[in-house]
Amino acid sequence: MRTFIFLFCSFYTTFIISSEITWLVNDFPPYYILDGKNKGEGRDQQLVELINSQLPNYHFLWKRFPTSRIIAEVSNPKNNYCVISIFKNAKREKNMYFSNHFSTLSFTQKVLMRLDSYAQLENIQSKDNNPKVSFSLNELLNKYQLGLGVAKGRSYDIELDKVINNPKYEKQIFYRSGVNVSFNLLKMLDKNRVQMVLGYAEEFKYAMKNLQILNEFIILPIDESSGHITGYVGCSKNPWGKEIIKKIDHALHILYQNNRAKQAIKYWLPSNMHQYMEQLLTSARLAK
């Protein structure tokens, strides 16, 4: 009898563990909003909730980790963890299972500029007399001697990092760090301590909404930044992860077919960028 009870309890424990998914999160608005009036409305939080709705037989948990630890925790095969919206590469695939379907699409970093600085730019129109659609960060720093605010310790893009780390612009680059770094950068911009800041459009919208400083800046695409960033779901590489990533991948297919995921993707985007995101999502799905 004792043997029977032990075996039953062991089976029951395994069943409970295999029926749970722990999603790792970090404090990074507007992708994860863990506190305040918009708590739970982060883009990635909304997408995880949508995935959860497609997997009713699983119990979902949230676990908060610093950004620097998340990949290491998911890569540990002893854990049953998943994380959304991460880059997929050969090194990570050695230790994690990834969804085939993308989980998120994001536009790459933009420049947010003061309107009075933008008004001073020459050649705002392109050669065909249409509004210029992209600007060179290198030119904005070199020709116009503008000050640029960036987040300390963040890698933006290979080409962007080359410009930011150019010793020539050392006195024009201003760094901010800590909690709500996007808020601090926008405060600098509002006080004209810098004339432009670098970041994601969603970051700008979230910060401007909370700081109530709308309609004073303009978002500019930049030449040195590639078109978009593709994110995937990654899960711990063990038998549990191998099984669950298939279910998550199927859920992503359904959510992007019925447009529910699209709404979350566009939630924090400025309204003038919604059309471009729709086009990007359509192209990405056709390429699958």
VOBA-1610 file (N, C-alpha, C; in pm, whole numbers, padded with zeros to 5 digits, always signed):
BEGIN
Met+00083-00121+00000Met+00000+00000+00000Met+00086+00126+00000Arg+00193+00127+00081Arg+00279+00243+00085Arg+00344+00268-00050Thr+00385+00159-00117Thr+00445+00173-00250Thr+00347+00236-00347Phe+00222+00194-00341Phe+00119+00247-00430Phe+00100+00396-00408Ile+00093+00436-00281Ile+00073+00578-00250Ile+00189+00662-00300Phe+00312+00615-00283Phe+00430+00688-00329Phe+00429+00707-00479Leu+00397+00599-00550Leu+00395+00607-00696Leu+00287+00702-00743Phe+00173+00697-00681Phe+00063+00785-00719Phe+00099+00931-00697Cys+00159+00961-00582Cys+00198+01098-00552Cys+00303+01148-00649Ser+00397+01061-00686Ser+00500+01101-00782Ser+00438+01135-00915Phe+00343+01051-00960Phe+00276+01076-01087Phe+00198+01206-01081Tyr+00129+01231-00970Tyr+00047+01350-00956Tyr+00133+01476-00959Thr+00248+01473-00891Thr+00338+01589-00889Thr+00388+01620-01029Thr+00428+01516-01104Thr+00476+01535-01241Thr+00368+01596-01328Phe+00243+01550-01307Phe+00133+01601-01387Phe+00112+01750-01361Ile+00114+01788-01233Ile+00092+01928-01198Ile+00201+02016-01260Ile+00328+01975-01246Ile+00438+02054-01299Ile+00427+02069-01450Ser+00395+01959-01519Ser+00391+01964-01665Ser+00273+02045-01716Ser+00175+02072-01630Ser+00058+02148-01671Ser+00069+02295-01635Glu+00186+02339-01593Glu+00210+02479-01560Glu+00308+02541-01659Ile+00286+02667-01690Ile+00383+02746-01768Ile+00413+02872-01688Thr+00539+02891-01660Thr+00581+03013-01591Thr+00643+03108-01693Trp+00581+03223-01710Trp+00632+03325-01802Trp+00719+03423-01725Leu+00838+03446-01775Leu+00928+03540-01710Leu+00903+03681-01763Val+00900+03777-01673Val+00872+03916-01709Val+00976+04007-01645Asn+00988+04126-01699Asn+01077+04226-01639Asn+01008+04363-01647Asp+01060+04458-01576Asp+00999+04591-01569Asp+01047+04674-01687Phe+00971+04671-01797Phe+01012+04739-01919Phe+00889+04794-01992Pro+00831+04906-01941Pro+00716+04965-02008Pro+00755+05019-02146Pro+00665+05012-02245Pro+00528+04963-02234Pro+00511+04816-02274Tyr+00619+04740-02272Tyr+00610+04598-02308Tyr+00564+04515-02189Tyr+00616+04548-02071Tyr+00565+04496-01946Tyr+00539+04615-01855Ile+00416+04627-01808Ile+00382+04735-01714Ile+00335+04667-01586Leu+00421+04667-01487Leu+00397+04588-01366Leu+00336+04669-01252Asp+00334+04800-01267Asp+00279+04886-01161Asp+00209+05006-01226Gly+00133+05077-01144Gly+00071+05201-01191Gly-00064+05183-01257Lys-00117+05292-01312Lys-00253+05291-01367Lys-00268+05205-01490Asn-00160+05181-01563Asn-00165+05095-01682Asn-00115+04955-01654Lys-00112+04915-01528Lys-00065+04784-01490Lys-00138+04674-01568Gly-00060+04583-01626Gly-00118+04471-01701Gly-00146+04501-01846Glu-00127+04627-01889Glu-00158+04665-02026Glu-00035+04664-02117Gly+00075+04610-02070Gly+00195+04602-02153Gly+00170+04519-02277Arg+00235+04554-02386Arg+00216+04481-02512Arg+00241+04332-02495Asp+00355+04295-02437Asp+00390+04155-02424Asp+00303+04084-02322Gln+00260+04155-02219Gln+00166+04097-02122Gln+00035+04061-02191Gln-00015+04150-02277Gln-00139+04122-02347Gln-00127+04001-02438Leu-00012+03989-02505Leu+00009+03875-02594Leu+00017+03744-02517Val+00083+03745-02401Val+00090+03624-02319Val-00050+03584-02273Glu-00131+03681-02234Glu-00268+03651-02191Glu-00348+03589-02305Leu-00325+03636-02427Leu-00394+03579-02543Leu-00351+03434-02566Ile-00221+03409-02554Ile-00171+03271-02567Ile-00234+03184-02459Asn-00238+03235-02338Asn-00298+03161-02227Asn-00443+03122-02257Ser-00516+03213-02322Ser-00657+03186-02353Ser-00673+03071-02451Gln-00568+03043-02528Gln-00572+02934-02626Gln-00531+02799-02564Leu-00483+02802-02441Leu-00435+02680-02376Leu-00507+02663-02241Pro-00636+02632-02244Pro-00715+02628-02120Pro-00675+02517-02023Asn-00603+02416-02070Asn-00564+02305-01982Asn-00435+02332-01907Tyr-00378+02451-01926Tyr-00254+02486-01857Tyr-00278+02597-01756His-00204+02589-01648His-00208+02692-01545His-00087+02783-01564Phe-00111+02913-01567Phe-00006+03008-01599Phe+00037+03090-01479Leu+00166+03110-01470Leu+00225+03189-01362Leu+00314+03297-01422Trp+00331+03407-01349Trp+00426+03512-01386Trp+00540+03512-01285Lys+00660+03529-01332Lys+00775+03538-01243Lys+00864+03653-01290Arg+00895+03741-01199Arg+00970+03862-01233Arg+01120+03841-01214Phe+01196+03875-01318Phe+01341+03866-01314Phe+01401+03992-01375Pro+01522+04030-01334Pro+01593+04136-01405Pro+01620+04093-01549Thr+01622+04188-01639Thr+01645+04157-01780Thr+01772+04075-01800Ser+01875+04106-01725Ser+02005+04040-01743Ser+02002+03892-01710Arg+01900+03845-01635Arg+01895+03706-01592Arg+01797+03620-01670Ile+01709+03681-01747Ile+01599+03607-01807Ile+01647+03497-01902Ile+01738+03528-01993Ile+01784+03428-02089Ile+01850+03311-02018Ala+01931+03339-01917Ala+01999+03233-01842Ala+01898+03143-01771Glu+01793+03201-01714Glu+01693+03123-01643Glu+01615+03032-01737Val+01575+03086-01853Val+01501+03005-01949Val+01591+02896-02008Ser+01719+02925-02022Ser+01815+02830-02081Ser+01848+02714-01987Asn+01813+02725-01860Asn+01839+02618-01764Asn+01738+02505-01783Pro+01781+02385-01825Pro+01686+02276-01852Pro+01612+02226-01729Lys+01656+02265-01609Lys+01586+02226-01487Lys+01459+02308-01466Asn+01446+02418-01538Asn+01330+02506-01523Asn+01225+02478-01629Asn+01102+02510-01598Asn+00993+02507-01696Asn+00947+02651-01720Tyr+01030+02727-01791Tyr+01005+02869-01812Tyr+00987+02900-01961Cys+00912+03004-01988Cys+00900+03059-02123Cys+00912+03211-02115Val+00952+03271-02225Val+00960+03416-02235Val+00919+03455-02376Ile+00851+03567-02388Ile+00802+03612-02518Ile+00887+03727-02570Ser+00887+03741-02702Ser+00948+03856-02770Ser+01099+03862-02751Ile+01167+03751-02780Ile+01313+03751-02774Ile+01370+03715-02911Phe+01495+03754-02935Phe+01562+03724-03060Phe+01596+03576-03066Lys+01589+03521-03186Lys+01627+03383-03209Lys+01762+03380-03280Asn+01858+03306-03225Asn+01987+03289-03293Asn+02042+03150-03260Ala+02148+03111-03331Ala+02202+02976-03318Ala+02249+02946-03176Lys+02310+03043-03111Lys+02359+03023-02975Lys+02245+02993-02878Arg+02137+03069-02888Arg+02025+03048-02798Arg+01951+02918-02829Glu+01947+02880-02956Glu+01875+02758-02994Glu+01941+02632-02938Lys+02064+02642-02894Lys+02131+02528-02832Lys+02071+02497-02695Asn+02012+02598-02632Asn+01963+02583-02496Asn+01815+02612-02478Met+01746+02648-02586Met+01605+02682-02576Met+01530+02631-02697Tyr+01401+02603-02678Tyr+01311+02575-02791Tyr+01242+02706-02828Phe+01233+02734-02959Phe+01171+02857-03006Phe+01047+02827-03090Ser+00951+02918-03084Ser+00835+02908-03172Ser+00880+02931-03316Asn+00813+02865-03409Asn+00838+02891-03550Asn+00771+03022-03593His+00651+03043-03542His+00578+03166-03572His+00633+03279-03484Phe+00645+03397-03542Phe+00688+03511-03461Phe+00584+03542-03355Ser+00629+03593-03243Ser+00537+03637-03138Ser+00513+03787-03146Thr+00616+03862-03186Thr+00604+04008-03195Thr+00683+04059-03315Leu+00636+04170-03368Leu+00711+04247-03466Leu+00720+04390-03411Ser+00838+04447-03420Ser+00858+04583-03371Ser+00935+04663-03473Phe+00899+04789-03486Phe+00983+04878-03565Phe+01110+04906-03487Thr+01217+04925-03558Thr+01343+04953-03490Thr+01342+05095-03435Gln+01449+05129-03366Gln+01454+05255-03294Gln+01436+05377-03385Lys+01372+05475-03329Lys+01350+05603-03397Lys+01414+05716-03318Val+01422+05830-03382Val+01463+05953-03313Val+01338+06033-03279Leu+01328+06075-03157Leu+01224+06169-03115Leu+01291+06304-03102Met+01241+06403-03177Met+01309+06532-03187Met+01214+06645-03148Arg+01270+06748-03089Arg+01194+06868-03061Arg+01149+06932-03193Leu+01028+06983-03194Leu+00975+07044-03316Leu+01056+07167-03358Asp+01105+07244-03261Asp+01182+07363-03299Asp+01316+07323-03361Ser+01373+07211-03320Ser+01495+07162-03383Ser+01467+07108-03522Tyr+01353+07037-03535Tyr+01315+06983-03666Tyr+01295+07095-03768Ala+01239+07207-03724Ala+01212+07319-03814Ala+01340+07381-03869Gln+01452+07357-03802Gln+01579+07414-03846Gln+01655+07325-03945Leu+01603+07202-03966Leu+01671+07111-04057Leu+01657+07157-04201Glu+01762+07144-04278Glu+01759+07174-04421Glu+01725+07047-04497Asn+01675+07065-04618Asn+01647+06952-04707Asn+01552+06851-04642Ile+01447+06904-04578Ile+01349+06815-04517Ile+01274+06738-04624Gln+01265+06794-04743Gln+01204+06723-04854Gln+01309+06642-04929Ser+01265+06531-04986Ser+01355+06447-05064Ser+01371+06505-05204Lys+01448+06440-05288Lys+01476+06491-05422Lys+01351+06501-05509Asp+01249+06418-05482Asp+01126+06423-05561Asp+01022+06517-05498Asn+01068+06602-05404Asn+00984+06703-05340Asn+00877+06646-05247Asn+00888+06517-05215Asn+00799+06458-05115Asn+00865+06470-04979Pro+00786+06462-04871Pro+00847+06469-04738Pro+00953+06362-04720Lys+01062+06400-04662Lys+01170+06305-04639Lys+01124+06201-04538Val+01147+06072-04569Val+01094+05966-04484Val+01197+05911-04386Ser+01323+05944-04404Ser+01425+05891-04316Ser+01542+05989-04307Phe+01607+05990-04191Phe+01716+06083-04166Phe+01838+06007-04117Ser+01954+06061-04144Ser+02078+06001-04098Ser+02113+06054-03959Leu+02128+05964-03862Leu+02167+06006-03729Leu+02306+06069-03731Asn+02392+06013-03813Asn+02527+06066-03826Asn+02523+06212-03874Glu+02435+06240-03970Glu+02424+06376-04023Glu+02363+06470-03919Leu+02262+06422-03846Leu+02199+06505-03745Leu+02298+06547-03637Leu+02389+06457-03604Leu+02491+06489-03504Leu+02602+06574-03563Asn+02645+06540-03683Asn+02762+06606-03743Asn+02728+06744-03801Lys+02624+06749-03881Lys+02591+06873-03951Lys+02520+06973-03861Tyr+02429+06924-03778Tyr+02346+07016-03699Tyr+02390+07027-03553Gln+02488+06945-03515Gln+02545+06952-03380Gln+02438+06940-03271Leu+02342+06851-03292Leu+02235+06831-03194Leu+02281+06740-03081Gly+02224+06757-02965Gly+02251+06669-02853Gly+02156+06550-02855Leu+02208+06431-02824Leu+02130+06307-02832Leu+02126+06239-02695Gly+02006+06204-02649Gly+01990+06130-02525Gly+01968+05982-02553Val+02042+05895-02483Val+02029+05749-02503Val+02028+05681-02366Ala+01980+05556-02365Ala+01978+05476-02243Ala+02115+05411-02222Lys+02170+05429-02105Lys+02302+05375-02075Lys+02297+05222-02071Gly+02393+05160-02139Gly+02404+05015-02137Gly+02319+04944-02240Arg+02236+05017-02314Arg+02152+04952-02415Arg+02225+04945-02549Ser+02217+04828-02614Ser+02267+04815-02750Ser+02151+04840-02844Tyr+02162+04938-02931Tyr+02050+04977-03016Tyr+02047+04901-03148Asp+02158+04896-03216Asp+02169+04834-03348Asp+02317+04845-03384Ile+02366+04754-03465Ile+02509+04756-03497Ile+02551+04891-03553Glu+02479+04939-03653Glu+02516+05066-03716Glu+02490+05185-03624Leu+02381+05180-03548Leu+02352+05288-03454Leu+02458+05295-03345Asp+02500+05179-03295Asp+02602+05177-03191Asp+02734+05237-03240Lys+02763+05215-03368Lys+02886+05273-03424Lys+02881+05425-03418Val+02764+05481-03450Val+02749+05627-03446Val+02757+05678-03303Ile+02683+05613-03212Ile+02678+05658-03073Ile+02816+05651-03007Asn+02891+05548-03041Asn+03022+05527-02977Asn+03137+05596-03050Asn+03106+05673-03152Asn+03208+05747-03225Asn+03265+05857-03133Pro+03395+05853-03105Pro+03455+05955-03016Pro+03428+06098-03061Lys+03402+06114-03190Lys+03376+06246-03245Lys+03253+06311-03179Tyr+03157+06227-03137Tyr+03032+06280-03082Tyr+03023+06267-02930Glu+03134+06242-02866Glu+03135+06216-02723Glu+03065+06325-02641Lys+03088+06450-02678Lys+03030+06561-02602Lys+02884+06587-02637Gln+02833+06518-02740Gln+02694+06538-02781Gln+02601+06426-02733Ile+02658+06319-02679Ile+02579+06205-02634Ile+02560+06212-02482Phe+02435+06206-02438Phe+02402+06214-02297Phe+02329+06086-02256Tyr+02378+06021-02150Tyr+02326+05891-02107Tyr+02236+05905-01985Arg+02133+05821-01982Arg+02048+05809-01863Arg+02028+05662-01832Ser+02012+05629-01703Ser+01993+05491-01661Ser+01892+05486-01549Gly+01867+05365-01498Gly+01776+05348-01386Gly+01634+05316-01429Val+01542+05321-01333Val+01401+05292-01359Val+01339+05403-01443Asn+01250+05365-01536Asn+01181+05462-01621Asn+01279+05551-01697Val+01377+05487-01760Val+01479+05564-01832Val+01417+05646-01944Ser+01311+05594-02009Ser+01246+05669-02117Ser+01182+05797-02064Phe+01129+05793-01940Phe+01074+05913-01879Phe+01183+06019-01860Asn+01297+05974-01810Asn+01407+06067-01785Asn+01460+06128-01914Leu+01464+06049-02020Leu+01511+06101-02148Leu+01415+06206-02203Leu+01284+06181-02189Leu+01188+06278-02240Leu+01187+06407-02158Lys+01214+06396-02030Lys+01224+06516-01948Lys+01342+06602-01994Met+01453+06536-02028Met+01569+06608-02081Met+01532+06678-02211Leu+01459+06606-02297Leu+01419+06663-02425Leu+01324+06781-02405Asp+01231+06768-02314Asp+01133+06873-02288Asp+01200+07000-02236Lys+01309+06983-02160Lys+01381+07098-02104Lys+01493+07145-02197Asn+01502+07088-02316Asn+01600+07125-02417Asn+01745+07101-02373Arg+01762+07004-02283Arg+01898+06964-02249Arg+01959+06879-02359Val+01872+06813-02434Val+01909+06748-02559Val+01802+06785-02661Gln+01833+06770-02789Gln+01738+06805-02893Gln+01671+06682-02956Met+01722+06564-02921Met+01663+06441-02972Met+01702+06326-02879Val+01616+06223-02877Val+01645+06101-02801Val+01619+05981-02890Leu+01679+05869-02853Leu+01672+05748-02934Leu+01596+05640-02858Gly+01502+05573-02926Gly+01427+05466-02860Gly+01320+05412-02952Tyr+01231+05330-02895Tyr+01121+05271-02970Tyr+01000+05363-02968Ala+00923+05362-03076Ala+00805+05448-03083Ala+00707+05420-02970Glu+00692+05291-02932Glu+00602+05257-02822Glu+00648+05318-02690Glu+00779+05320-02669Glu+00834+05383-02549Glu+00796+05530-02543Phe+00810+05597-02658Phe+00780+05740-02664Phe+00634+05768-02632Lys+00546+05688-02693Lys+00403+05711-02671Lys+00367+05690-02524Tyr+00416+05583-02465Tyr+00386+05553-02325Tyr+00437+05665-02233Ala+00561+05706-02257Ala+00619+05809-02171Ala+00546+05942-02188Met+00515+05978-02312Met+00446+06105-02336Met+00306+06105-02276Lys+00240+05989-02280Lys+00107+05980-02221Lys+00112+06002-02072Asn+00211+05945-02007Asn+00221+05953-01863Asn+00279+06085-01815Leu+00362+06148-01899Leu+00421+06277-01862Leu+00337+06394-01912Gln+00238+06364-01995Gln+00147+06466-02049Gln+00222+06579-02120Ile+00307+06539-02215Ile+00379+06639-02295Ile+00362+06607-02444Leu+00237+06588-02485Leu+00208+06554-02623Leu+00224+06673-02717Asn+00240+06642-02848Asn+00238+06740-02956Asn+00354+06840-02955Glu+00462+06806-02889Glu+00577+06895-02889Glu+00696+06836-02965Phe+00684+06708-03000Phe+00795+06638-03062Phe+00750+06569-03191Ile+00846+06523-03267Ile+00817+06450-03389Ile+00906+06326-03391Ile+00850+06213-03438Ile+00924+06087-03448Ile+00980+06074-03589Leu+01111+06049-03598Leu+01179+06038-03727Leu+01244+05902-03744Pro+01214+05830-03854Pro+01292+05710-03887Pro+01436+05749-03919Ile+01529+05660-03895Ile+01670+05692-03918Ile+01735+05587-04009Asp+01825+05636-04093Asp+01887+05552-04196Asp+01966+05437-04138Glu+02032+05460-04025Glu+02122+05357-03970Glu+02048+05242-03901Ser+01918+05253-03889Ser+01840+05151-03820Ser+01769+05062-03922Ser+01780+04930-03906Ser+01715+04837-03998Ser+01564+04846-03982Gly+01490+04781-04073Gly+01346+04800-04082Gly+01264+04756-03962His+01281+04632-03916His+01200+04584-03806His+01273+04473-03730Ile+01220+04442-03614Ile+01275+04338-03527Ile+01170+04231-03507Thr+01210+04105-03522Thr+01119+03992-03506Thr+01148+03922-03373Gly+01044+03904-03294Gly+01057+03835-03166Gly+00984+03701-03168Tyr+01031+03608-03087Tyr+00972+03474-03079Tyr+00950+03436-02933Val+00875+03329-02912Val+00865+03271-02778Val+00977+03170-02763Gly+01045+03174-02650Gly+01147+03076-02617Gly+01112+03005-02488Cys+01133+02872-02484Cys+01102+02794-02364Cys+01221+02704-02328Ser+01225+02663-02203Ser+01334+02579-02155Ser+01346+02452-02239Lys+01471+02411-02266Lys+01495+02297-02354Lys+01499+02168-02272Asn+01382+02108-02257Asn+01363+01981-02189Asn+01236+01917-02247Pro+01201+01796-02208Pro+01080+01733-02265Pro+00954+01818-02251Trp+00941+01886-02137Trp+00826+01975-02117Trp+00827+02086-02221Gly+00943+02151-02238Gly+00953+02262-02332Gly+00928+02220-02475Lys+00974+02103-02512Lys+00953+02053-02649Lys+00806+02038-02681Glu+00729+01995-02582Glu+00587+01977-02602Glu+00512+02110-02600Ile+00544+02195-02503Ile+00466+02318-02486Ile+00492+02416-02600Ile+00612+02419-02656Ile+00640+02516-02763Ile+00555+02486-02886Lys+00521+02360-02908Lys+00433+02324-03020Lys+00294+02384-02999Lys+00246+02376-02876Lys+00113+02430-02845Lys+00113+02583-02854Ile+00219+02644-02807Ile+00230+02790-02815Ile+00238+02835-02960Asp+00313+02762-03041Asp+00326+02795-03182Asp+00191+02789-03252His+00113+02686-03221His-00022+02673-03278His-00110+02788-03233Ala-00099+02826-03106Ala-00178+02938-03054Ala-00145+03068-03127Leu-00016+03091-03155Leu+00025+03213-03226Leu-00033+03217-03367His-00036+03104-03435His-00096+03098-03569His-00242+03142-03562Ile-00317+03090-03466Ile-00459+03123-03453Ile-00477+03271-03419Leu-00399+03322-03325Leu-00415+03459-03278Leu-00384+03562-03386Tyr-00289+03532-03473Tyr-00258+03627-03580Tyr-00353+03611-03698Gln-00417+03496-03710Gln-00518+03479-03814Gln-00646+03555-03781Asn-00683+03556-03652Asn-00809+03622-03616Asn-00792+03766-03568Asn-00671+03820-03587Asn-00643+03962-03561Asn-00635+04002-03414Arg-00654+03908-03322Arg-00649+03946-03180Arg-00508+03990-03140Ala-00408+03921-03193Ala-00270+03958-03160Ala-00232+04093-03221Lys-00288+04123-03338Lys-00256+04249-03404Lys-00293+04368-03315Gln-00406+04357-03247Gln-00450+04467-03163Gln-00351+04492-03049Ala-00297+04386-02993Ala-00198+04401-02887Ala-00069+04461-02941Ile-00028+04417-03060Ile+00095+04468-03122Ile+00086+04619-03144Lys-00032+04666-03182Lys-00048+04808-03216Lys-00089+04894-03096Tyr-00113+04833-02981Tyr-00173+04901-02867Tyr-00097+05027-02826Trp+00036+05020-02819Trp+00116+05133-02775Trp+00186+05205-02890Leu+00157+05166-03013Leu+00215+05236-03127Leu+00142+05369-03149Pro+00212+05475-03186Pro+00143+05597-03229Pro+00049+05567-03344Ser-00066+05630-03348Ser-00170+05598-03445Ser-00122+05614-03589Asn-00029+05708-03614Asn+00016+05727-03752Asn+00106+05614-03800Met+00140+05519-03711Met+00224+05406-03750Met+00144+05276-03762His+00014+05280-03733His-00068+05160-03739His-00073+05101-03880Gln-00088+05186-03979Gln-00096+05137-04118Gln+00033+05065-04158Tyr+00146+05119-04117Tyr+00273+05057-04151Tyr+00290+04923-04081Met+00239+04913-03957Met+00246+04787-03886Met+00156+04683-03952Glu+00038+04725-03997Glu-00050+04633-04068Glu+00020+04575-04192Gln+00088+04662-04267Gln+00160+04616-04385Gln+00272+04520-04348Leu+00342+04551-04240Leu+00452+04466-04195Leu+00400+04329-04151Leu+00290+04328-04078Leu+00231+04202-04032Leu+00183+04117-04149Thr+00123+04182-04248Thr+00077+04109-04367Thr+00194+04048-04441Ser+00300+04125-04459Ser+00418+04073-04528Ser+00482+03958-04453Ala+00486+03969-04321Ala+00548+03865-04238Ala+00469+03736-04244Arg+00335+03747-04244Arg+00252+03627-04250Arg+00261+03561-04387Leu+00267+03640-04492Leu+00279+03584-04627Leu+00412+03511-04645Ala+00512+03555-04570Ala+00645+03495-04581Ala+00656+03364-04504Lys+00556+03335-04418Lys+00561+03212-04336Lys+00543+03089-04423
//
